[in-house]
């Protein structure tokens, strides 16, 4: 537990980003349209946030609600535009109708990232077989993180899965950082930390007044305090 835990906060705009950094966030996940569970922001939004803060930014690559890839060519084009604007880290994840990873779509989008680091997001929590998904993505360039609650319903139900996957760290397909998010609460942190998990992702928890209001630096700071500043 000596390693500083990573705190990633969802940011929709510059105001969110500045408040999250002030509260002690280590990284931001940039999205738009949380009603659709988070879609790709515009290049202008990315550029504004990049100019306003100096912590790492991971940009969502997702065109529509759900986990189907949709228009792959358009997504690849957007990834290229974001790369050209200076984006260096991304978030993505696509499933086919059978609940298996859409490997073709992932490979095409990742090729456009040209070695950038990226997170496979909570599509893993909707996958038919989590272990198979991880093994299919084994060796994928740039994949360094899985954002997961352990279950589609959230961390409360997914905790045993998260703890079990943490124990498998180092096995093929399990080398990536487990970034816990999705119904995460402060009372979950101690057990997760004791299992060696050291990366946490918050969205609604950073907005005590709801998604209609901006990120609260104070709320982020409370999480930073619980996770530690060392």
SULJO-V868137 format. One record per backbone hydrogen bond with DSSP energy under -1.0 kcal/mol. NH is the residue of the N-H (numbers start at 1). CO is the residue of the C=O. E is the energy in kcal/mol with one decimal. If there is no record, write none. Layout:
NH/CO/E, NH/CO/E
This chain:
6/198/-2.9, 8/200/-3.2, 9/27/-2.0, 10/202/-2.1, 11/29/-2.7, 17/13/-2.2, 18/14/-2.8, 19/15/-2.0, 20/16/-2.8, 21/17/-2.4, 22/18/-2.3, 23/19/-1.9, 25/20/-2.6, 26/7/-2.6, 27/7/-1.5, 28/56/-2.1, 29/9/-2.1, 30/58/-3.0, 31/11/-1.7, 32/39/-1.9, 36/33/-1.5, 37/34/-1.9, 38/33/-1.9, 39/32/-3.8, 40/62/-2.4, 46/42/-2.3, 47/43/-2.9, 48/44/-2.4, 49/45/-2.3, 50/46/-3.0, 51/47/-1.8, 53/49/-1.7, 58/28/-3.1, 59/89/-2.2, 60/30/-2.5, 61/91/-2.6, 72/70/-1.2, 75/71/-2.1, 76/72/-2.9, 77/73/-2.2, 78/74/-2.4, 79/75/-2.5, 80/76/-2.1, 81/77/-2.1, 82/78/-2.5, 83/79/-2.5, 84/80/-2.4, 85/81/-1.3, 86/83/-1.6, 87/82/-2.8, 90/117/-1.8, 91/59/-2.2, 92/119/-2.7, 95/67/-2.7, 96/100/-3.1, 99/96/-2.1, 102/94/-2.7, 103/101/-1.6, 106/102/-2.5, 107/103/-2.8, 108/104/-2.2, 109/105/-2.3, 110/106/-2.9, 111/107/-2.0, 112/108/-1.1, 116/113/-1.2, 118/142/-2.5, 119/90/-2.2, 120/145/-2.6, 121/92/-1.9, 124/121/-1.9, 125/122/-1.4, 126/123/-1.6, 128/99/-2.3, 133/129/-2.2, 134/130/-2.4, 135/131/-2.2, 136/132/-2.3, 137/133/-1.8, 140/137/-2.3, 143/140/-1.5, 144/118/-2.0, 145/118/-1.0, 146/177/-2.7, 147/120/-2.3, 148/179/-2.4, 154/151/-1.0, 155/182/-2.2, 158/154/-2.1, 159/155/-1.7, 162/158/-2.4, 163/159/-2.5, 164/160/-2.2, 165/161/-2.6, 166/162/-2.1, 167/163/-1.5, 169/166/-1.4, 171/168/-2.6, 174/171/-2.8, 177/144/-2.5, 179/146/-3.0, 180/199/-2.4, 181/148/-1.3, 188/185/-2.0, 189/186/-1.2, 192/188/-1.8, 193/189/-3.1, 194/190/-2.3, 196/193/-1.9, 197/192/-2.2, 200/6/-2.7, 201/180/-2.9, 202/8/-2.5, 206/203/-1.3, 207/204/-1.9, 210/207/-2.2, 213/210/-1.9, 216/206/-3.1, 220/216/-2.3, 221/217/-2.5, 222/218/-1.8, 223/219/-1.6, 224/220/-2.6, 225/221/-2.4, 226/222/-2.0, 227/223/-2.7, 228/224/-1.6
